[in-house]
């Protein structure tokens, strides 16, 4: 038993270990790490070494209680910035060149890159070839998503390519749900601060890693778009968007641009968007968007302009978001 120490890069309050090594096999009867009062990691099983590595299986059982993801991330490829605490379990039973794994768990206060995902759950495994998610879900306030899929990645511990994606093998991810924002898009574009509203969406990713094919649909209602390009937001936008083989098609997103402070609910829509984007390169899309306004109010301090105008604008190319 050790107190106030460190395991790899993570400090702990207490660690208890009951292990033995015989015939080039490390047997772990108990390895219990208490990171804090509520955070515990329990490990048991066996790990073969030397001449036993090719013929004896790695057998490990993990039980996690309020475990910080950074503790787990030390033993995983550095793919994404993920945060949160995990309650769950994982079982490994396979050779180092053909790992077989099952896992399930619950995530609290999760964050994926720039996206807050709240609380969620996951279930899946690894079959020696693919990281499989038979189901996953996330819940944050009024947002709820579910999905499933698989990724072709090498997670065999004895492989020289551990952590690499197999670029020529197919992947598949499907996600659907309801959201009150589009943070998973707006967080990556400076031209849009936020876009709260009511969204229903489904997204499918397929193909290979260097050529991902996106398909999906999104319906929007009561959306308000805040952009640093305009002092007043575009309000009450509604409409439907499709994605077909990386081509985003806007089926008339309509909304209102009236001066702040005036009643707008009974006013007609006076701005609409149509057109689309080529999303083959997701974070560098090629746009062909048409914006039409009818007596639309705008005000921007950037260019010191204000007024009510009719407009018919076509935006093409890259590096601009309306």
Secondary structure, DSSP 8 states (H G I E B T S, - for coil): -EEEEEETTEEEEEEEEEEEEETTEEEEEEEEEESSSS-EEEEEEEEE-GGGTTTS-EEEEEEEEEEEHHHHHTTS---S-EEEEEEEEEEEEEBTTB--EEEEEEEEEEEETTEEEEEEEEEEEE-SSEEEEEEEEEEETTEEEEEEEEEEB---TT-TTTT-B-TTS-EEEEEEEEES--HHHHTT-TT--B--SEEEEEEEEEEETTEEEEEEEEEEEEEEEB-TT-SS-EEEEEEEEEEETTEEEEEEEEEE---TTS--TTS---EEEEEEEE-SSGGG-EEEEEEEEEEEEEEETTTTEEEEEEEEEEEEESS---
